[in-house]
Amino acid sequence: MSHTNIIQPGLALVEDRLVSYGMAVVPMARADGGDFEAFADGAERGAKVLVATTRRASPGGGVAKPGFCWEIRDDYPADFVILVALSTKSLW
């Protein structure tokens, strides 16, 4: 699975989870500060959400256990960053 192919499943997983909590989700261009805007019930302003997705845990080297790794720039204007591990369908 290429890097491009892991983005959509990660976005879909986050969107499904937020919708299950009763939030409205509106797609947006990443250049505008996130992958989508999430609105709580009745909120006038949404929160810009950036989704970072990884496929599975990677070897840590030596005797370390495998760990998850995401590359996230610190200059994104998103309000929240949601980390996704597709192998476990976990979100943080």
For each residue, the residues with C-beta under 8 A, 3 or more apart:
1: 5 6 55
2: 5 6
3: 6 7
4: 7
5: 1 2 8 9
6: 1 2 3 9 10 53 54 55 86
7: 3 4 10 11 51 53
8: 5 11 12
9: 5 6 12 13 53 86
10: 6 7 13 14 51 52 53 84 86
11: 7 8 14 15 35 36 51 53
12: 8 9 15 16
13: 9 10 16 17 84 86 89 91
14: 10 11 17 18 49 51 82 84 91
15: 11 12 18 19 25 36
16: 12 13 19 20
17: 13 14 20 21 91
18: 14 15 21 23 25 38 49
19: 15 16 22 23 24 25
20: 16 17
21: 17 18
22: 19 40 41
23: 18 19 38 39 40 41
24: 19 38 39 41 46
25: 15 18 19 36 37 38 39
26: 36 37 38 39 46
27: 35 36
28: 32 33 34 35 36 37 48
29: 32
30: 33 34 35 50
31:
32: 28 29 48
33: 28 30 48 50 76 77 78
34: 28 30 37 48 49 50 76 77 78 79
35: 11 27 28 30 49 50 51
36: 11 15 25 26 27 28 49 51
37: 25 26 28 34 46 47 48 49
38: 18 23 24 25 26 46 47 49 80
39: 23 24 25 26 43 45 46 47
40: 22 23 43
41: 22 23 24
42:
43: 39 40 46
44:
45: 39
46: 24 26 37 38 39 43
47: 37 38 39 79 80
48: 28 32 33 34 37 77 78 79 80
49: 14 18 34 35 36 37 38 78 79 80 81 82
50: 30 33 34 35 72 76 78 80 81 82
51: 7 10 11 14 35 36 81 82 84
52: 10 70 71 72 81 82 83 84
53: 6 7 9 10 11 70 84 85 86
54: 6 68 69 70 83 84 85 86
55: 1 6 85 86 87
56: 66 85 86 87
57: 65 66 67 68 85 87
58: 66 67 68 69
59: 64 66
60: 64 65 66 67
61: 64
62:
63:
64: 59 60 61 67
65: 57 60
66: 56 57 58 59 60
67: 57 58 60 64
68: 54 57 58 83 85
69: 54 58
70: 52 53 54 83
71: 52
72: 50 52 76 81
73: 76
74:
75:
76: 33 34 50 72 73 81
77: 33 34 48
78: 33 34 48 49 50 81
79: 34 47 48 49
80: 38 47 48 49 50
81: 49 50 51 52 72 76 78
82: 14 49 50 51 52 91 92
83: 52 54 68 70 91 92
84: 10 13 14 51 52 53 54 90 91
85: 53 54 55 56 57 68 88 89 90
86: 6 9 10 13 53 54 55 56 89
87: 55 56 57
88: 85
89: 13 85 86
90: 84 85
91: 13 14 17 82 83 84
92: 82 83
